[in-house]
């Protein structure tokens, strides 16, 4: 093993592995919290278990997994009971009850942490809030022959082992009960009608979130836990609409955030002129937040840019169709079609010049001097739009009961919804609209 590789395996690999495993398990469970609109629950649990962690440590005198998990579980049960009491006696909605209880419990945990620090025990606020990734290292042998021995592998840092076991256990449970989680997540009523215990499934999910939170606290801290429960899942939600893809993408984003964030903190920061490496947990959190912002802006379907592009295309189509319908009506009246005449028909909300440019650019109309006329293809399209408009007017008068002089503006908006019109009015033998204007035959 080369010296550079041995240095990486000793210093960087254990800390990076802990960050990746913590990010992966939180991202895995966070998908279900985000889809159930319970993101605040993950934040709340990470706050509520803090006093239990501190008390478990103070009573046991060690940071072994068993007393820490036990203390966190007791704290979670107390928190649930207090939330119920606040809701019942304070008559407040669930979100407010959670905010009150978990804020108080987190403050209590911080006070206990400070008391523990004053007693000079091996636990402080930085350990729980910011994590101790930088202190996780391993000293394996420098030769490959000794590297794979059982004695060497037993020296793997405890945090990595605990996080690895937690990830494997949570992944196995999610895989085993994926069908139940899917039904309860999207339709709790259907789950109950099928005989599934929605409450038990919810309790199991909360237990896994609590276990992941406790396992991650020492290594990465509460800040990263909260971010990893929300950011990767929210990022995946912007990128996919299928649950399995959501879970896999969420875990991939969590793993990627862990790797990139750690490398930026440990190696990029000194090369950028900073005095030393920055906090790894904070760097990973920033990377996950940056990925979420990028997904919000650039996701192909739900992103801001994609939605803006769809709105622009829809606006252009509506403007073009309004111009075509106006040209068709002018032809019906045997009136010369000019830009001013089209503007008078489409109304003040449409830029007639832009709408006509779009129609001409699409080959649906042609302009000769000041006169504008429909092409053969444009006339067929215009006939379809005018037919839709007049059928909607007839429907609004005959079925909805509106007066004939109240339906034009509404039909101007509905005429662009051809699919909905066909669903509501699959067949129509009407020959004239409520204003006695002929309804064009279907193409």
C-alpha positions as CSV (number, residue, x, y, z in Angstrom):
1,X,0.0,0.0,0.0
2,X,1.5,3.4,-1.0
3,X,2.0,6.0,1.6
4,X,-0.7,8.3,0.0
5,X,-3.2,5.5,-0.1
6,X,-2.4,4.5,3.5
7,X,-2.9,8.1,4.6
8,X,-6.3,8.2,2.8
9,X,-7.4,5.0,4.4
10,X,-6.3,6.0,7.8
11,X,-7.6,9.6,7.9
12,X,-10.2,10.3,5.2
13,X,-11.9,6.9,4.6
14,X,-13.3,6.4,8.1
15,X,-14.7,9.9,8.4
16,X,-16.1,9.8,4.8
17,X,-17.6,6.4,5.4
18,X,-19.4,7.7,8.6
19,X,-20.6,10.8,6.7
20,X,-21.9,8.7,3.8
21,X,-23.6,6.1,5.9
22,X,-25.3,8.7,8.1
23,X,-26.4,10.6,5.0
24,X,-27.7,7.5,3.3
25,X,-29.8,6.2,6.2
26,X,-31.3,9.6,6.9
27,X,-32.0,10.1,3.2
28,X,-33.6,6.7,3.0
29,X,-36.1,7.4,5.8
30,X,-36.5,11.1,4.9
31,X,-38.2,10.1,1.6
32,X,-41.2,8.8,3.5
33,X,-41.3,11.8,5.9
34,X,-41.3,14.2,3.0
35,X,-44.0,12.4,1.1
36,X,-46.1,12.2,4.2
37,X,-45.6,15.9,4.8
38,X,-43.9,15.1,8.1
39,X,-40.6,16.7,7.5
40,X,-41.0,18.6,10.8
41,X,-41.2,15.2,12.6
42,X,-37.6,14.4,11.7
43,X,-36.5,17.8,12.9
44,X,-38.5,17.3,16.0
45,X,-37.2,13.8,16.8
46,X,-33.6,15.0,16.4
47,X,-34.3,17.7,19.0
48,X,-36.4,15.6,21.4
49,X,-33.9,12.7,21.8
50,X,-31.0,15.1,22.9
51,X,-31.8,15.1,26.6
52,X,-32.2,11.3,26.5
53,X,-28.8,10.9,24.9
54,X,-27.2,13.1,27.6
55,X,-28.9,11.3,30.5
56,X,-28.0,7.9,29.0
57,X,-24.4,9.0,28.8
58,X,-24.3,10.5,32.3
59,X,-25.8,7.4,33.9
60,X,-23.7,4.9,32.0
61,X,-20.5,6.9,31.9
62,X,-19.8,5.8,28.3
63,X,-20.9,6.5,24.8
64,X,-21.8,2.9,24.1
65,X,-24.7,2.4,21.7
66,X,-27.1,0.6,24.1
67,X,-27.5,3.3,26.8
68,X,-27.6,6.0,24.2
69,X,-30.4,4.2,22.3
70,X,-32.3,3.5,25.5
71,X,-32.1,7.1,26.7
72,X,-33.2,8.4,23.3
73,X,-36.2,5.9,23.2
74,X,-37.3,7.1,26.7
75,X,-37.0,10.7,25.6
76,X,-39.1,10.0,22.5
77,X,-41.9,8.4,24.5
78,X,-41.9,11.3,27.0
79,X,-42.0,13.7,24.0
80,X,-45.0,11.9,22.5
81,X,-46.9,12.0,25.8
82,X,-46.1,15.7,26.2
83,X,-47.3,16.5,22.7
84,X,-50.6,14.8,23.4
85,X,-51.0,16.7,26.7
86,X,-50.2,20.1,25.0
87,X,-52.7,19.4,22.3
88,X,-55.4,18.2,24.7
89,X,-55.1,20.9,27.4
90,X,-53.6,23.7,25.4
91,X,-56.1,23.3,22.5
92,X,-53.5,24.0,19.8
93,X,-52.9,22.3,16.5
94,X,-50.3,19.5,16.2
95,X,-47.5,21.6,14.6
96,X,-47.6,24.1,17.4
97,X,-47.6,21.3,20.0
98,X,-44.6,19.7,18.4
99,X,-42.8,23.1,18.2
100,X,-43.4,23.8,21.9
101,X,-42.4,20.3,23.2
102,X,-39.3,19.8,21.0
103,X,-38.0,23.3,21.5
104,X,-38.2,22.8,25.3
105,X,-36.6,19.4,25.2
106,X,-33.8,20.5,22.9
107,X,-33.1,23.4,25.3
108,X,-33.1,21.0,28.2
109,X,-30.6,18.8,26.3
110,X,-28.3,21.8,25.7
111,X,-28.4,22.7,29.4
112,X,-27.6,19.1,30.4
113,X,-24.7,19.2,27.8
114,X,-23.3,22.3,29.4
115,X,-23.5,20.7,32.8
116,X,-21.8,17.6,31.5
117,X,-19.0,19.8,30.1
118,X,-18.7,21.5,33.5
119,X,-18.2,18.1,35.1
120,X,-15.3,17.5,32.6
121,X,-16.9,14.4,31.1
122,X,-16.3,13.4,27.5
123,X,-19.4,15.0,26.0
124,X,-20.0,18.5,24.8
125,X,-22.3,20.6,22.6
126,X,-20.0,20.5,19.6
127,X,-20.1,16.7,19.6
128,X,-23.9,16.7,19.4
129,X,-24.6,19.8,17.4
130,X,-21.7,19.8,14.9
131,X,-20.5,16.2,15.0
132,X,-16.9,14.9,15.3
133,X,-16.2,13.6,11.8
134,X,-12.7,15.1,12.0
135,X,-11.8,12.9,15.0
136,X,-12.8,9.6,13.3
137,X,-9.6,7.9,12.1
138,X,-8.2,4.4,11.7
139,X,-4.6,3.0,11.9
140,X,-4.6,-0.1,9.8
141,X,-1.3,-1.9,8.7
142,X,0.4,-0.5,5.7
143,X,0.7,-3.9,4.0
144,X,-2.2,-5.6,2.2
145,X,-1.4,-9.0,3.7
146,X,-2.1,-7.7,7.2
147,X,-4.9,-5.3,6.2
148,X,-7.6,-7.9,5.7
149,X,-7.0,-9.7,8.9
150,X,-9.8,-10.0,11.5
151,X,-7.7,-8.2,14.1
152,X,-7.4,-5.2,11.7
153,X,-11.1,-5.1,10.8
154,X,-12.0,-5.2,14.5
155,X,-10.3,-1.8,14.8
156,X,-12.7,-0.1,12.4
157,X,-14.0,3.0,14.3
158,X,-17.1,2.3,16.4
159,X,-19.1,5.1,14.7
160,X,-18.7,3.5,11.3
161,X,-19.8,0.1,12.6
162,X,-22.9,1.5,14.3
163,X,-23.9,3.6,11.3
164,X,-23.3,0.7,9.0
165,X,-25.4,-1.6,11.1
166,X,-28.2,1.0,11.4
167,X,-28.2,1.5,7.6
168,X,-28.4,-2.2,6.9
169,X,-31.2,-2.7,9.4
170,X,-33.2,0.3,8.2
171,X,-32.7,-0.7,4.5
172,X,-33.8,-4.3,5.3
173,X,-36.9,-3.1,7.1
174,X,-37.9,-0.7,4.4
175,X,-37.4,-3.4,1.8
176,X,-39.4,-5.9,3.8
177,X,-42.3,-3.6,4.5
178,X,-42.1,-1.4,1.3
179,X,-45.6,-2.3,0.2
180,X,-47.1,-1.3,3.6
181,X,-45.1,1.9,3.7
182,X,-46.2,2.8,0.2
183,X,-49.9,2.3,0.9
184,X,-49.8,4.1,4.3
185,X,-47.8,7.0,2.8
186,X,-50.1,7.7,0.0
187,X,-53.5,6.5,1.3
188,X,-53.9,5.8,5.0
189,X,-57.6,5.3,4.6
190,X,-57.1,2.6,2.0
191,X,-54.5,1.0,4.3
192,X,-56.9,0.8,7.1
193,X,-59.7,-0.7,4.9
194,X,-57.2,-3.4,3.8
195,X,-56.5,-4.3,7.4
196,X,-53.1,-2.6,7.7
197,X,-52.3,-1.1,11.0
198,X,-51.4,2.4,9.9
199,X,-50.5,3.4,13.5
200,X,-48.0,0.6,13.8
201,X,-46.4,1.4,10.4
202,X,-46.1,5.0,11.5
203,X,-44.6,4.0,14.8
204,X,-42.1,1.7,13.1
205,X,-41.1,4.5,10.8
206,X,-40.6,6.9,13.7
207,X,-38.6,4.3,15.5
208,X,-36.3,3.9,12.5
209,X,-35.9,7.7,12.3
210,X,-35.1,7.9,16.0
211,X,-32.5,5.1,15.6
212,X,-30.9,6.8,12.7
213,X,-30.8,10.1,14.5
214,X,-29.1,8.6,17.6
215,X,-26.6,6.6,15.5
216,X,-25.7,9.7,13.6
217,X,-25.5,12.3,16.4
218,X,-22.0,11.5,17.6
219,X,-20.4,11.3,14.2
220,X,-22.2,14.0,12.2
221,X,-24.2,16.0,14.7
222,X,-27.8,17.2,14.7
223,X,-27.4,19.8,12.0
224,X,-26.4,17.3,9.4
225,X,-29.0,14.8,10.6
226,X,-31.8,17.4,10.1
227,X,-30.5,18.4,6.7
228,X,-30.1,14.8,5.5
229,X,-33.7,13.9,6.6
230,X,-35.1,16.6,4.4
231,X,-32.7,17.9,1.6
232,X,-32.0,14.6,-0.3
233,X,-35.6,13.6,-0.2
234,X,-36.9,17.0,-1.3
235,X,-34.3,16.9,-4.1
236,X,-35.5,13.5,-5.3
237,X,-39.1,14.7,-5.1
238,X,-38.2,17.4,-7.6
239,X,-36.7,14.8,-10.0
240,X,-39.1,11.9,-10.0
241,X,-42.8,11.0,-9.4
242,X,-42.3,7.3,-8.6
243,X,-41.7,6.0,-5.1
244,X,-38.9,3.5,-5.8
245,X,-37.1,6.1,-7.8
246,X,-37.7,8.6,-5.1
247,X,-36.0,6.4,-2.5
248,X,-33.1,5.4,-4.7
249,X,-32.4,9.0,-5.9
250,X,-32.7,10.3,-2.3
251,X,-30.1,7.8,-1.1
252,X,-27.8,8.6,-4.1
253,X,-28.1,12.4,-3.3
254,X,-27.3,11.7,0.3
255,X,-24.2,9.6,-0.6
256,X,-23.1,12.2,-3.1
257,X,-23.5,15.0,-0.7
258,X,-21.5,13.1,1.9
259,X,-18.6,12.4,-0.4
260,X,-18.4,15.8,-2.1
261,X,-19.0,17.7,1.1
262,X,-16.3,15.9,3.0
263,X,-13.7,16.3,0.2
264,X,-14.5,20.0,-0.1
265,X,-14.1,20.4,3.6
266,X,-11.0,18.4,4.1
267,X,-9.0,19.1,0.9
268,X,-10.6,22.0,-1.2
269,X,-10.7,24.5,1.7
270,X,-6.9,24.6,2.4
271,X,-6.2,24.8,-1.4
272,X,-8.6,27.8,-1.6
273,X,-6.4,29.7,0.9
274,X,-8.4,29.1,4.0
275,X,-6.3,28.6,7.1
276,X,-7.4,25.0,7.6
277,X,-10.1,22.4,6.9
278,X,-13.7,23.6,7.5
279,X,-16.3,21.6,9.5
280,X,-17.1,18.6,7.4
281,X,-20.7,18.2,8.7
282,X,-21.4,21.9,7.8
283,X,-19.8,21.4,4.3
284,X,-22.0,18.3,3.6
285,X,-25.1,20.2,4.7
286,X,-24.2,23.1,2.4
287,X,-23.7,20.7,-0.5
288,X,-27.0,19.0,0.1
289,X,-28.7,22.4,0.2
290,X,-27.0,23.5,-3.0
291,X,-28.2,20.3,-4.7
292,X,-31.8,21.0,-3.5
293,X,-31.6,24.6,-4.9
294,X,-30.2,23.2,-8.2
295,X,-33.1,20.7,-8.4
296,X,-35.7,23.4,-7.6
297,X,-34.3,25.5,-10.4
298,X,-33.4,22.9,-13.1
299,X,-35.5,19.8,-12.5
300,X,-36.9,18.7,-15.9
301,X,-40.5,18.7,-14.8
302,X,-41.0,20.4,-11.5
303,X,-38.1,22.9,-11.7
304,X,-38.6,26.6,-11.9
305,X,-37.0,26.8,-15.3
306,X,-39.2,24.0,-16.7
307,X,-42.4,25.5,-15.3
308,X,-41.5,28.9,-16.7
309,X,-40.8,27.3,-20.1
310,X,-44.1,25.4,-20.1
311,X,-46.0,28.6,-19.1
312,X,-44.2,30.5,-21.9
313,X,-45.1,27.8,-24.4
314,X,-48.7,27.7,-23.2
315,X,-49.0,31.5,-23.4
316,X,-47.6,31.4,-26.9
317,X,-50.0,28.7,-28.0
318,X,-53.0,30.5,-26.5
319,X,-52.0,33.8,-28.1
320,X,-51.5,32.1,-31.5
321,X,-54.9,30.3,-31.2
322,X,-56.6,33.6,-30.3
323,X,-55.2,35.2,-33.4
324,X,-56.3,32.3,-35.6
325,X,-59.8,32.4,-34.2
326,X,-60.0,36.2,-34.7
327,X,-58.9,35.8,-38.3
328,X,-61.5,33.1,-38.9
329,X,-64.3,35.3,-37.5
330,X,-63.1,38.2,-39.7
331,X,-63.3,35.8,-42.7
332,X,-66.9,34.9,-41.7
333,X,-67.8,38.5,-41.7
334,X,-66.0,39.1,-45.0
335,X,-64.1,41.9,-43.3
336,X,-60.5,42.7,-44.1
337,X,-58.2,41.2,-41.6
338,X,-55.6,43.6,-40.3
339,X,-53.7,43.8,-37.1
340,X,-56.0,46.4,-35.6
341,X,-59.1,44.3,-36.5
342,X,-57.5,41.3,-34.8
343,X,-56.6,43.3,-31.7
344,X,-60.2,44.4,-31.4
345,X,-61.4,40.8,-31.3
346,X,-58.7,39.2,-29.1
347,X,-59.1,41.9,-26.4
348,X,-56.7,43.9,-24.3
349,X,-55.1,40.9,-22.6
350,X,-53.4,39.6,-25.7
351,X,-50.6,41.3,-27.7
352,X,-52.1,41.1,-31.2
353,X,-48.8,41.9,-33.0
354,X,-47.0,39.1,-31.1
355,X,-49.9,36.6,-31.6
356,X,-49.9,37.3,-35.4
357,X,-46.1,36.9,-35.6
358,X,-46.5,33.5,-33.9
359,X,-49.2,32.5,-36.3
360,X,-47.2,33.6,-39.4
361,X,-44.1,32.0,-38.0
362,X,-45.9,28.7,-37.6
363,X,-47.1,28.8,-41.2
364,X,-50.8,29.2,-40.1
365,X,-51.2,32.7,-41.5
366,X,-49.6,34.8,-44.1
367,X,-49.2,38.5,-44.3
368,X,-49.3,40.6,-47.5
369,X,-48.8,44.2,-46.8
370,X,-51.3,45.3,-44.1
371,X,-53.6,42.4,-44.9
372,X,-53.4,39.0,-43.1
373,X,-55.1,35.8,-44.1
374,X,-55.2,32.2,-43.0
375,X,-53.3,29.5,-44.8
376,X,-55.2,26.2,-45.6
377,X,-53.6,24.6,-42.5
378,X,-54.3,27.6,-40.4
379,X,-58.0,27.7,-41.5
380,X,-58.4,24.1,-40.3
381,X,-56.9,24.9,-37.0
382,X,-58.9,28.1,-36.6
383,X,-62.1,26.2,-37.5
384,X,-61.4,23.8,-34.6
385,X,-60.8,26.6,-32.1
386,X,-64.0,28.5,-33.1
387,X,-66.0,25.2,-33.0
388,X,-64.6,24.6,-29.5
389,X,-65.5,28.2,-28.4
390,X,-69.1,28.0,-29.6
391,X,-69.7,24.5,-28.2
392,X,-68.5,25.8,-24.8
393,X,-70.9,28.7,-25.1
394,X,-73.8,26.3,-25.8
395,X,-72.8,24.1,-22.9
396,X,-72.6,27.0,-20.5
397,X,-76.0,28.3,-21.5
398,X,-77.8,24.9,-21.7
399,X,-76.1,22.9,-19.0
400,X,-74.8,25.5,-16.5
401,X,-77.6,28.0,-16.9
402,X,-75.7,31.1,-17.7
403,X,-77.2,33.9,-19.8
404,X,-76.0,34.1,-23.4
405,X,-74.4,37.5,-22.9
406,X,-72.3,36.2,-19.9
407,X,-70.5,33.3,-21.6
408,X,-68.2,34.7,-24.2
409,X,-65.3,35.6,-21.9
410,X,-65.5,32.2,-20.2
411,X,-65.6,30.4,-23.5
412,X,-62.5,32.4,-24.6
413,X,-60.6,30.7,-21.9
414,X,-62.2,27.2,-22.2
415,X,-61.8,27.0,-26.0
416,X,-58.1,26.0,-25.6
417,X,-59.1,22.9,-23.5
418,X,-59.9,20.6,-26.4
419,X,-59.4,17.4,-24.4
420,X,-61.7,18.5,-21.6
421,X,-64.3,19.5,-24.1
422,X,-64.3,16.1,-25.7
423,X,-64.7,14.5,-22.3
424,X,-67.6,16.7,-21.2
425,X,-69.2,16.9,-24.6
426,X,-68.1,13.8,-26.5
427,X,-70.8,14.2,-29.1
428,X,-72.7,17.3,-30.1
429,X,-75.2,17.8,-32.9
430,X,-75.7,21.5,-32.2
431,X,-75.5,23.6,-35.4
432,X,-75.6,27.1,-33.9
433,X,-74.4,28.7,-30.6
434,X,-76.6,30.7,-28.3
435,X,-76.0,33.8,-30.4
436,X,-77.2,32.0,-33.6
437,X,-73.8,31.8,-35.1
438,X,-73.1,28.6,-37.0
439,X,-70.9,26.1,-35.2
440,X,-68.2,24.8,-37.7
441,X,-68.4,21.1,-38.4
442,X,-65.6,18.9,-37.1
443,X,-62.6,18.6,-39.3
